Structures are given as structure tokens and as C-alpha cells.
Amino acid sequence: MEEKKIICIGCPKGCSLRIEHVGKTIHEIADYGCKIGLEYAENEFTQPKRIITTTVKLKSGYLPFVPVKTKEPVNKEKIFEIMKLISKLEIESPVKVGDVVMSNLAGTGVDLVCTRNIEKAS
């Protein structure tokens, strides 16, 4: 039996979770303080996901970049592939919060969206 320790980020408590497993099969999750911690440990161990936040180059805007994020978390293993795609993007202003910059990032089914309104430069 192997053991993996992780810190839960599901709530402000920050519990130190312990996962006992053999390979990818979980036998026990211990030391969680709430149901959120239990779910977090299961997901983090079996298929960790993250929301990506970054910027994209912006043409004709009063700022050179617009902040963006993935609409939903994506598998951690896809982050570098997604960032490579995002680094090549350049979009035209104006943009609004929620505008889809790129759909179905790297085949994940997750969209990249703007998180700030930026008008066209005058």
C-alpha cells in the first residue's frame, strides 16, 4: 500500500489529506474535514484539473493584452498543449467579458473566454 499526502484547496480549512492507494486504486482517504475534501482528494488523485488564467495579445485595443481564462477546469496533462495554442493567439478589439476567444481547447470541450472589457483604441 502506498500513501500520498495533499493539501485540500476546497475550502479555507486547508486540511492535510492522506490517500492510501495501490497504483491508481484508492483504498482510503483520511483526514478530510468535510465532504468537499473527500471529493477534492478523489478528483485530485484520479484526474487532476485546473482553470488556466493568462493573457492574449490584443490588436487595436487601448491595452496590448486581454486577460482570459478557461470556462471550466481542464485536465492538468493538457495545460502545456493549451498554453502553446494560446500563446499563438492574437484577437481584435473590442472584447467583452465572456466573449469566447477559442472553442474546444485542445479537444477538451472547454472554451477560452475574456475576463475584461477592452474597447478599441481611438
N, CA, C and O atoms as a GROMACS GRO file, in nm:
protein
  488
    1MET      N    1   0.086  -0.118   0.000
    1MET     CA    2   0.000   0.000   0.000
    1MET      C    3   0.090   0.124   0.000
    1MET      O    4   0.186   0.132   0.076
    2GLU      N    5   0.057   0.218  -0.086
    2GLU     CA    6   0.130   0.344  -0.092
    2GLU      C    7   0.046   0.454  -0.028
    2GLU      O    8  -0.074   0.437  -0.007
    3GLU      N    9   0.111   0.566   0.003
    3GLU     CA   10   0.041   0.678   0.064
    3GLU      C   11   0.081   0.807  -0.007
    3GLU      O   12   0.198   0.830  -0.036
    4LYS      N   13  -0.018   0.890  -0.034
    4LYS     CA   14   0.007   1.020  -0.093
    4LYS      C   15  -0.060   1.124  -0.004
    4LYS      O   16  -0.174   1.106   0.039
    5LYS      N   17   0.011   1.234   0.023
    5LYS     CA   18  -0.045   1.341   0.103
    5LYS      C   19  -0.066   1.464   0.015
    5LYS      O   20   0.021   1.499  -0.065
    6ILE      N   21  -0.182   1.528   0.029
    6ILE     CA   22  -0.212   1.650  -0.044
    6ILE      C   23  -0.282   1.748   0.050
    6ILE      O   24  -0.342   1.709   0.150
    7ILE      N   25  -0.274   1.876   0.016
    7ILE     CA   26  -0.344   1.980   0.092
    7ILE      C   27  -0.471   2.013   0.014
    7ILE      O   28  -0.466   2.044  -0.105
    8CYS      N   29  -0.582   2.008   0.081
    8CYS     CA   30  -0.710   2.038   0.018
    8CYS      C   31  -0.724   2.190  -0.003
    8CYS      O   32  -0.690   2.269   0.084
    9ILE      N   33  -0.774   2.227  -0.121
    9ILE     CA   34  -0.800   2.369  -0.151
    9ILE      C   35  -0.949   2.394  -0.172
    9ILE      O   36  -0.989   2.497  -0.227
   10GLY      N   37  -1.031   2.298  -0.128
   10GLY     CA   38  -1.175   2.308  -0.148
   10GLY      C   39  -1.244   2.410  -0.059
   10GLY      O   40  -1.348   2.465  -0.096
   11CYS      N   41  -1.188   2.437   0.057
   11CYS     CA   42  -1.244   2.537   0.148
   11CYS      C   43  -1.129   2.601   0.225
   11CYS      O   44  -1.015   2.558   0.210
   12PRO      N   45  -1.154   2.702   0.306
   12PRO     CA   46  -1.047   2.772   0.376
   12PRO      C   47  -0.971   2.691   0.482
   12PRO      O   48  -0.864   2.734   0.526
   13LYS      N   49  -1.022   2.576   0.524
   13LYS     CA   50  -0.955   2.497   0.628
   13LYS      C   51  -0.816   2.449   0.586
   13LYS      O   52  -0.724   2.449   0.667
   14GLY      N   53  -0.800   2.408   0.458
   14GLY     CA   54  -0.671   2.359   0.409
   14GLY      C   55  -0.627   2.230   0.477
   14GLY      O   56  -0.513   2.218   0.521
   15CYS      N   57  -0.717   2.134   0.484
   15CYS     CA   58  -0.686   2.006   0.550
   15CYS      C   59  -0.572   1.932   0.479
   15CYS      O   60  -0.560   1.937   0.357
   16SER      N   61  -0.489   1.863   0.560
   16SER     CA   62  -0.384   1.776   0.506
   16SER      C   63  -0.446   1.639   0.486
   16SER      O   64  -0.471   1.567   0.582
   17LEU      N   65  -0.471   1.603   0.362
   17LEU     CA   66  -0.539   1.477   0.330
   17LEU      C   67  -0.438   1.366   0.306
   17LEU      O   68  -0.327   1.390   0.258
   18ARG      N   69  -0.477   1.246   0.341
   18ARG     CA   70  -0.393   1.129   0.320
   18ARG      C   71  -0.470   1.029   0.234
   18ARG      O   72  -0.582   0.991   0.267
   19ILE      N   73  -0.409   0.988   0.124
   19ILE     CA   74  -0.472   0.892   0.033
   19ILE      C   75  -0.390   0.764   0.034
   19ILE      O   76  -0.272   0.766  -0.002
   20GLU      N   77  -0.451   0.654   0.076
   20GLU     CA   78  -0.386   0.525   0.069
   20GLU      C   79  -0.433   0.457  -0.058
   20GLU      O   80  -0.552   0.448  -0.085
   21HIS      N   81  -0.335   0.408  -0.136
   21HIS     CA   82  -0.369   0.352  -0.267
   21HIS      C   83  -0.271   0.244  -0.310
   21HIS      O   84  -0.161   0.232  -0.255
   22VAL      N   85  -0.313   0.168  -0.407
   22VAL     CA   86  -0.225   0.075  -0.478
   22VAL      C   87  -0.240   0.115  -0.624
   22VAL      O   88  -0.347   0.100  -0.683
   23GLY      N   89  -0.131   0.164  -0.683
   23GLY     CA   90  -0.138   0.216  -0.820
   23GLY      C   91  -0.236   0.332  -0.824
   23GLY      O   92  -0.222   0.429  -0.750
   24LYS      N   93  -0.336   0.321  -0.912
   24LYS     CA   94  -0.437   0.426  -0.924
   24LYS      C   95  -0.567   0.391  -0.851
   24LYS      O   96  -0.667   0.461  -0.866
   25THR      N   97  -0.565   0.282  -0.772
   25THR     CA   98  -0.684   0.240  -0.699
   25THR      C   99  -0.677   0.293  -0.556
   25THR      O  100  -0.586   0.259  -0.480
   26ILE      N  101  -0.774   0.378  -0.520
   26ILE     CA  102  -0.780   0.436  -0.386
   26ILE      C  103  -0.842   0.336  -0.290
   26ILE      O  104  -0.948   0.278  -0.319
   27HIS      N  105  -0.776   0.314  -0.177
   27HIS     CA  106  -0.830   0.226  -0.073
   27HIS      C  107  -0.890   0.306   0.042
   27HIS      O  108  -0.990   0.264   0.102
   28GLU      N  109  -0.830   0.421   0.073
   28GLU     CA  110  -0.884   0.502   0.182
   28GLU      C  111  -0.839   0.647   0.165
   28GLU      O  112  -0.726   0.675   0.125
   29ILE      N  113  -0.930   0.738   0.197
   29ILE     CA  114  -0.899   0.880   0.205
   29ILE      C  115  -0.923   0.920   0.350
   29ILE      O  116  -1.031   0.899   0.405
   30ALA      N  117  -0.821   0.979   0.411
   30ALA     CA  118  -0.832   1.012   0.554
   30ALA      C  119  -0.798   1.159   0.580
   30ALA      O  120  -0.737   1.226   0.496
   31ASP      N  121  -0.838   1.204   0.695
   31ASP     CA  122  -0.806   1.337   0.747
   31ASP      C  123  -0.876   1.453   0.677
   31ASP      O  124  -0.832   1.567   0.689
   32TYR      N  125  -0.982   1.426   0.604
   32TYR     CA  126  -1.059   1.535   0.543
   32TYR      C  127  -1.160   1.586   0.645
   32TYR      O  128  -1.212   1.511   0.727
   33GLY      N  129  -1.185   1.718   0.639
   33GLY     CA  130  -1.273   1.779   0.738
   33GLY      C  131  -1.416   1.798   0.691
   33GLY      O  132  -1.503   1.834   0.770
   34CYS      N  133  -1.440   1.775   0.561
   34CYS     CA  134  -1.575   1.793   0.508
   34CYS      C  135  -1.591   1.714   0.378
   34CYS      O  136  -1.494   1.660   0.325
   35LYS      N  137  -1.712   1.709   0.327
   35LYS     CA  138  -1.742   1.636   0.204
   35LYS      C  139  -1.663   1.693   0.085
   35LYS      O  140  -1.624   1.619  -0.005
   36ILE      N  141  -1.641   1.823   0.085
   36ILE     CA  142  -1.564   1.887  -0.022
   36ILE      C  143  -1.423   1.828  -0.027
   36ILE      O  144  -1.370   1.803  -0.135
   37GLY      N  145  -1.363   1.806   0.088
   37GLY     CA  146  -1.229   1.748   0.095
   37GLY      C  147  -1.224   1.608   0.039
   37GLY      O  148  -1.129   1.572  -0.030
   38LEU      N  149  -1.325   1.530   0.069
   38LEU     CA  150  -1.332   1.393   0.017
   38LEU      C  151  -1.339   1.396  -0.136
   38LEU      O  152  -1.265   1.323  -0.203
   39GLU      N  153  -1.427   1.478  -0.191
   39GLU     CA  154  -1.441   1.490  -0.337
   39GLU      C  155  -1.312   1.544  -0.400
   39GLU      O  156  -1.268   1.496  -0.505
   40TYR      N  157  -1.252   1.645  -0.335
   40TYR     CA  158  -1.129   1.702  -0.387
   40TYR      C  159  -1.019   1.596  -0.396
   40TYR      O  160  -0.951   1.586  -0.498
   41ALA      N  161  -1.003   1.518  -0.290
   41ALA     CA  162  -0.898   1.414  -0.288
   41ALA      C  163  -0.920   1.311  -0.399
   41ALA      O  164  -0.825   1.274  -0.467
   42GLU      N  165  -1.043   1.266  -0.416
   42GLU     CA  166  -1.072   1.169  -0.522
   42GLU      C  167  -1.037   1.226  -0.660
   42GLU      O  168  -0.970   1.160  -0.739
   43ASN      N  169  -1.084   1.348  -0.686
   43ASN     CA  170  -1.059   1.410  -0.816
   43ASN      C  171  -0.912   1.442  -0.838
   43ASN      O  172  -0.859   1.418  -0.946
   44GLU      N  173  -0.846   1.495  -0.737
   44GLU     CA  174  -0.705   1.533  -0.749
   44GLU      C  175  -0.616   1.410  -0.771
   44GLU      O  176  -0.515   1.419  -0.841
   45PHE      N  177  -0.653   1.299  -0.713
   45PHE     CA  178  -0.573   1.178  -0.729
   45PHE      C  179  -0.599   1.109  -0.864
   45PHE      O  180  -0.506   1.065  -0.930
   46THR      N  181  -0.725   1.101  -0.903
   46THR     CA  182  -0.758   1.025  -1.024
   46THR      C  183  -0.748   1.107  -1.152
   46THR      O  184  -0.701   1.056  -1.254
   47GLN      N  185  -0.790   1.233  -1.149
   47GLN     CA  186  -0.788   1.314  -1.270
   47GLN      C  187  -0.780   1.463  -1.232
   47GLN      O  188  -0.881   1.533  -1.235
   48PRO      N  189  -0.661   1.510  -1.197
   48PRO     CA  190  -0.647   1.650  -1.153
   48PRO      C  191  -0.678   1.748  -1.265
   48PRO      O  192  -0.639   1.728  -1.380
   49LYS      N  193  -0.750   1.855  -1.230
   49LYS     CA  194  -0.789   1.957  -1.326
   49LYS      C  195  -0.757   2.094  -1.270
   49LYS      O  196  -0.751   2.114  -1.149
   50ARG      N  197  -0.736   2.189  -1.361
   50ARG     CA  198  -0.707   2.327  -1.322
   50ARG      C  199  -0.776   2.423  -1.419
   50ARG      O  200  -0.798   2.391  -1.536
   51ILE      N  201  -0.809   2.541  -1.368
   51ILE     CA  202  -0.853   2.651  -1.454
   51ILE      C  203  -0.727   2.725  -1.496
   51ILE      O  204  -0.642   2.755  -1.413
   52ILE      N  205  -0.715   2.753  -1.625
   52ILE     CA  206  -0.600   2.827  -1.677
   52ILE      C  207  -0.638   2.973  -1.685
   52ILE      O  208  -0.742   3.008  -1.741
   53THR      N  209  -0.554   3.059  -1.630
   53THR     CA  210  -0.571   3.203  -1.645
   53THR      C  211  -0.443   3.259  -1.706
   53THR      O  212  -0.333   3.227  -1.661
   54THR      N  213  -0.458   3.343  -1.807
   54THR     CA  214  -0.343   3.401  -1.876
   54THR      C  215  -0.389   3.524  -1.953
   54THR      O  216  -0.496   3.579  -1.924
   55THR      N  217  -0.310   3.568  -2.049
   55THR     CA  218  -0.349   3.681  -2.134
   55THR      C  219  -0.332   3.644  -2.280
   55THR      O  220  -0.258   3.551  -2.314
   56VAL      N  221  -0.402   3.718  -2.367
   56VAL     CA  222  -0.393   3.700  -2.512
   56VAL      C  223  -0.362   3.836  -2.573
   56VAL      O  224  -0.412   3.939  -2.528
   57LYS      N  225  -0.278   3.835  -2.676
   57LYS     CA  226  -0.245   3.960  -2.747
   57LYS      C  227  -0.372   4.020  -2.806
   57LYS      O  228  -0.460   3.949  -2.855
   58LEU      N  229  -0.379   4.153  -2.800
   58LEU     CA  230  -0.499   4.225  -2.845
   58LEU      C  231  -0.459   4.330  -2.949
   58LEU      O  232  -0.374   4.415  -2.922
   59LYS      N  233  -0.520   4.324  -3.067
   59LYS     CA  234  -0.496   4.422  -3.173
   59LYS      C  235  -0.591   4.540  -3.154
   59LYS      O  236  -0.708   4.522  -3.121
   60SER      N  237  -0.541   4.658  -3.176
   60SER     CA  238  -0.622   4.781  -3.179
   60SER      C  239  -0.691   4.816  -3.048
   60SER      O  240  -0.782   4.898  -3.048
   61GLY      N  241  -0.650   4.756  -2.939
   61GLY     CA  242  -0.711   4.789  -2.810
   61GLY      C  243  -0.630   4.895  -2.739
   61GLY      O  244  -0.514   4.919  -2.773
   62TYR      N  245  -0.691   4.959  -2.640
   62TYR     CA  246  -0.615   5.058  -2.564
   62TYR      C  247  -0.518   4.990  -2.468
   62TYR      O  248  -0.436   5.057  -2.405
   63LEU      N  249  -0.526   4.857  -2.455
   63LEU     CA  250  -0.428   4.776  -2.383
   63LEU      C  251  -0.374   4.671  -2.480
   63LEU      O  252  -0.446   4.629  -2.570
   64PRO      N  253  -0.248   4.627  -2.463
   64PRO     CA  254  -0.191   4.530  -2.558
   64PRO      C  255  -0.233   4.385  -2.536
   64PRO      O  256  -0.216   4.301  -2.624
   65PHE      N  257  -0.289   4.356  -2.418
   65PHE     CA  258  -0.331   4.220  -2.386
   65PHE      C  259  -0.467   4.223  -2.318
   65PHE      O  260  -0.506   4.323  -2.258
   66VAL      N  261  -0.540   4.112  -2.329
   66VAL     CA  262  -0.667   4.097  -2.257
   66VAL      C  263  -0.656   3.972  -2.168
   66VAL      O  264  -0.607   3.868  -2.214
   67PRO      N  265  -0.699   3.980  -2.042
   67PRO     CA  266  -0.697   3.861  -1.957
   67PRO      C  267  -0.805   3.761  -2.001
   67PRO      O  268  -0.916   3.799  -2.038
   68VAL      N  269  -0.768   3.634  -1.995
   68VAL     CA  270  -0.859   3.526  -2.035
   68VAL      C  271  -0.848   3.411  -1.935
   68VAL      O  272  -0.753   3.404  -1.857
   69LYS      N  273  -0.947   3.322  -1.938
   69LYS     CA  274  -0.943   3.201  -1.856
   69LYS      C  275  -1.024   3.092  -1.923
   69LYS      O  276  -1.108   3.118  -2.008
   70THR      N  277  -0.997   2.969  -1.883
   70THR     CA  278  -1.080   2.860  -1.932
   70THR      C  279  -1.213   2.866  -1.859
   70THR      O  280  -1.219   2.894  -1.739
   71LYS      N  281  -1.319   2.840  -1.932
   71LYS     CA  282  -1.453   2.848  -1.874
   71LYS      C  283  -1.475   2.742  -1.766
   71LYS      O  284  -1.554   2.761  -1.674
   72GLU      N  285  -1.404   2.631  -1.779
   72GLU     CA  286  -1.411   2.520  -1.684
   72GLU      C  287  -1.270   2.467  -1.661
   72GLU      O  288  -1.180   2.495  -1.741
   73PRO      N  289  -1.249   2.391  -1.557
   73PRO     CA  290  -1.117   2.330  -1.538
   73PRO      C  291  -1.084   2.231  -1.651
   73PRO      O  292  -1.174   2.167  -1.707
   74VAL      N  293  -0.955   2.220  -1.682
   74VAL     CA  294  -0.908   2.125  -1.784
   74VAL      C  295  -0.811   2.028  -1.719
   74VAL      O  296  -0.751   2.058  -1.616
   75ASN      N  297  -0.796   1.911  -1.779
   75ASN     CA  298  -0.703   1.812  -1.726
   75ASN      C  299  -0.563   1.871  -1.720
   75ASN      O  300  -0.518   1.935  -1.815
   76LYS      N  301  -0.495   1.850  -1.610
   76LYS     CA  302  -0.360   1.903  -1.588
   76LYS      C  303  -0.264   1.861  -1.700
   76LYS      O  304  -0.176   1.938  -1.738
   77GLU      N  305  -0.281   1.741  -1.751
   77GLU     CA  306  -0.192   1.691  -1.856
   77GLU      C  307  -0.203   1.769  -1.986
   77GLU      O  308  -0.115   1.760  -2.072
   78LYS      N  309  -0.310   1.846  -2.003
   78LYS     CA  310  -0.333   1.924  -2.126
   78LYS      C  311  -0.283   2.069  -2.115
   78LYS      O  312  -0.286   2.141  -2.215
   79ILE      N  313  -0.239   2.111  -1.997
   79ILE     CA  314  -0.206   2.253  -1.976
   79ILE      C  315  -0.100   2.304  -2.073
   79ILE      O  316  -0.120   2.409  -2.134
   80PHE      N  317   0.010   2.234  -2.090
   80PHE     CA  318   0.117   2.283  -2.178
   80PHE      C  319   0.072   2.289  -2.324
   80PHE      O  320   0.107   2.383  -2.395
   81GLU      N  321  -0.006   2.191  -2.367
   81GLU     CA  322  -0.060   2.192  -2.503
   81GLU      C  323  -0.152   2.312  -2.523
   81GLU      O  324  -0.146   2.380  -2.626
   82ILE      N  325  -0.238   2.337  -2.426
   82ILE     CA  326  -0.331   2.450  -2.433
   82ILE      C  327  -0.255   2.583  -2.432
   82ILE      O  328  -0.287   2.673  -2.509
   83MET      N  329  -0.156   2.595  -2.345
   83MET     CA  330  -0.079   2.720  -2.338
   83MET      C  331  -0.005   2.747  -2.468
   83MET      O  332   0.011   2.863  -2.508
   84LYS      N  333   0.041   2.644  -2.534
   84LYS     CA  334   0.108   2.660  -2.664
   84LYS      C  335   0.011   2.719  -2.767
   84LYS      O  336   0.048   2.807  -2.844
   85LEU      N  337  -0.113   2.671  -2.766
   85LEU     CA  338  -0.215   2.725  -2.856
   85LEU      C  339  -0.247   2.870  -2.823
   85LEU      O  340  -0.255   2.955  -2.912
   86ILE      N  341  -0.264   2.898  -2.696
   86ILE     CA  342  -0.300   3.034  -2.651
   86ILE      C  343  -0.188   3.133  -2.685
   86ILE      O  344  -0.216   3.247  -2.721
   87SER      N  345  -0.063   3.090  -2.673
   87SER     CA  346   0.050   3.182  -2.697
   87SER      C  347   0.055   3.232  -2.841
   87SER      O  348   0.117   3.334  -2.869
   88LYS      N  349  -0.010   3.161  -2.932
   88LYS     CA  350  -0.011   3.200  -3.074
   88LYS      C  351  -0.129   3.289  -3.109
   88LYS      O  352  -0.137   3.341  -3.221
   89LEU      N  353  -0.221   3.308  -3.015
   89LEU     CA  354  -0.343   3.385  -3.044
   89LEU      C  355  -0.318   3.534  -3.044
   89LEU      O  356  -0.236   3.586  -2.968
   90GLU      N  357  -0.391   3.604  -3.132
   90GLU     CA  358  -0.399   3.749  -3.131
   90GLU      C  359  -0.539   3.782  -3.178
   90GLU      O  360  -0.579   3.743  -3.287
   91ILE      N  361  -0.613   3.855  -3.096
   91ILE     CA  362  -0.752   3.884  -3.129
   91ILE      C  363  -0.772   4.034  -3.148
   91ILE      O  364  -0.688   4.115  -3.108
   92GLU      N  365  -0.883   4.068  -3.210
   92GLU     CA  366  -0.916   4.207  -3.242
   92GLU      C  367  -1.007   4.265  -3.134
   92GLU      O  368  -1.099   4.199  -3.086
   93SER      N  369  -0.980   4.390  -3.097
   93SER     CA  370  -1.069   4.460  -3.003
   93SER      C  371  -1.185   4.519  -3.082
   93SER      O  372  -1.172   4.535  -3.203
   94PRO      N  373  -1.296   4.552  -3.020
   94PRO     CA  374  -1.325   4.546  -2.877
   94PRO      C  375  -1.360   4.404  -2.833
   94PRO      O  376  -1.402   4.321  -2.913
   95VAL      N  377  -1.342   4.377  -2.703
   95VAL     CA  378  -1.379   4.249  -2.644
   95VAL      C  379  -1.459   4.274  -2.517
   95VAL      O  380  -1.444   4.378  -2.452
   96LYS      N  381  -1.544   4.180  -2.483
   96LYS     CA  382  -1.627   4.192  -2.363
   96LYS      C  383  -1.610   4.066  -2.277
   96LYS      O  384  -1.575   3.959  -2.327
   97VAL      N  385  -1.636   4.082  -2.148
   97VAL     CA  386  -1.630   3.969  -2.055
   97VAL      C  387  -1.722   3.859  -2.108
   97VAL      O  388  -1.838   3.883  -2.140
   98GLY      N  389  -1.668   3.738  -2.115
   98GLY     CA  390  -1.746   3.624  -2.159
   98GLY      C  391  -1.732   3.592  -2.307
   98GLY      O  392  -1.774   3.485  -2.351
   99ASP      N  393  -1.674   3.685  -2.386
   99ASP     CA  394  -1.651   3.655  -2.528
   99ASP      C  395  -1.563   3.531  -2.539
   99ASP      O  396  -1.463   3.519  -2.469
  100VAL      N  397  -1.602   3.438  -2.628
  100VAL     CA  398  -1.523   3.317  -2.649
  100VAL      C  399  -1.407   3.351  -2.743
  100VAL      O  400  -1.428   3.394  -2.856
  101VAL      N  401  -1.286   3.331  -2.695
  101VAL     CA  402  -1.165   3.357  -2.772
  101VAL      C  403  -1.130   3.236  -2.856
  101VAL      O  404  -1.089   3.250  -2.972
  102MET      N  405  -1.145   3.117  -2.798
  102MET     CA  406  -1.118   2.992  -2.869
  102MET      C  407  -1.209   2.885  -2.810
  102MET      O  408  -1.222   2.873  -2.689
  103SER      N  409  -1.271   2.807  -2.896
  103SER     CA  410  -1.360   2.699  -2.853
  103SER      C  411  -1.286   2.566  -2.850
  103SER      O  412  -1.189   2.545  -2.923
  104ASN      N  413  -1.332   2.476  -2.765
  104ASN     CA  414  -1.284   2.338  -2.761
  104ASN      C  415  -1.131   2.331  -2.758
  104ASN      O  416  -1.070   2.266  -2.843
  105LEU      N  417  -1.072   2.395  -2.662
  105LEU     CA  418  -0.926   2.398  -2.649
  105LEU      C  419  -0.865   2.258  -2.648
  105LEU      O  420  -0.898   2.177  -2.561
  106ALA      N  421  -0.779   2.231  -2.742
  106ALA     CA  422  -0.706   2.103  -2.750
  106ALA      C  423  -0.799   1.982  -2.737
  106ALA      O  424  -0.760   1.880  -2.680
  107GLY      N  425  -0.920   1.994  -2.790
  107GLY     CA  426  -1.014   1.882  -2.787
  107GLY      C  427  -1.075   1.853  -2.651
  107GLY      O  428  -1.130   1.745  -2.629
  108THR      N  429  -1.066   1.948  -2.558
  108THR     CA  430  -1.117   1.926  -2.423
  108THR      C  431  -1.266   1.955  -2.410
  108THR      O  432  -1.330   1.912  -2.314
  109GLY      N  433  -1.323   2.028  -2.508
  109GLY     CA  434  -1.462   2.071  -2.497
  109GLY      C  435  -1.477   2.197  -2.414
  109GLY      O  436  -1.589   2.242  -2.390
  110VAL      N  437  -1.366   2.255  -2.370
  110VAL     CA  438  -1.367   2.374  -2.285
  110VAL      C  439  -1.328   2.496  -2.367
  110VAL      O  440  -1.236   2.491  -2.448
  111ASP      N  441  -1.400   2.607  -2.345
  111ASP     CA  442  -1.374   2.731  -2.417
  111ASP      C  443  -1.283   2.824  -2.337
  111ASP      O  444  -1.278   2.818  -2.214
  112LEU      N  445  -1.211   2.909  -2.410
  112LEU     CA  446  -1.130   3.015  -2.350
  112LEU      C  447  -1.210   3.143  -2.364
  112LEU      O  448  -1.253   3.177  -2.475
  113VAL      N  449  -1.231   3.216  -2.253
  113VAL     CA  450  -1.314   3.337  -2.254
  113VAL      C  451  -1.241   3.458  -2.198
  113VAL      O  452  -1.150   3.445  -2.116
  114CYS      N  453  -1.283   3.577  -2.244
  114CYS     CA  454  -1.228   3.703  -2.194
  114CYS      C  455  -1.281   3.729  -2.053
  114CYS      O  456  -1.393   3.691  -2.019
  115THR      N  457  -1.199   3.795  -1.972
  115THR     CA  458  -1.241   3.827  -1.836
  115THR      C  459  -1.237   3.978  -1.810
  115THR      O  460  -1.244   4.023  -1.696
  116ARG      N  461  -1.227   4.056  -1.919
  116ARG     CA  462  -1.227   4.202  -1.905
  116ARG      C  463  -1.280   4.264  -2.034
  116ARG      O  464  -1.255   4.214  -2.143
  117ASN      N  465  -1.353   4.375  -2.019
  117ASN     CA  466  -1.396   4.452  -2.135
  117ASN      C  467  -1.281   4.544  -2.177
  117ASN      O  468  -1.223   4.612  -2.093
  118ILE      N  469  -1.249   4.546  -2.306
  118ILE     CA  470  -1.149   4.638  -2.357
  118ILE      C  471  -1.200   4.694  -2.490
  118ILE      O  472  -1.228   4.621  -2.585
  119GLU      N  473  -1.212   4.827  -2.492
  119GLU     CA  474  -1.260   4.897  -2.612
  119GLU      C  475  -1.147   4.912  -2.714
  119GLU      O  476  -1.029   4.894  -2.684
  120LYS      N  477  -1.189   4.944  -2.834
  120LYS     CA  478  -1.095   4.971  -2.942
  120LYS      C  479  -1.026   5.105  -2.913
  120LYS      O  480  -1.090   5.199  -2.865
  121ALA      N  481  -0.897   5.113  -2.941
  121ALA     CA  482  -0.823   5.238  -2.920
  121ALA      C  483  -0.872   5.342  -3.021
  121ALA      O  484  -0.905   5.310  -3.135
  122SER      N  485  -0.877   5.467  -2.976
  122SER     CA  486  -0.924   5.571  -3.068
  122SER      C  487  -0.811   5.635  -3.143
  122SER      O  488  -0.834   5.725  -3.225
   0.00000   0.00000   0.00000
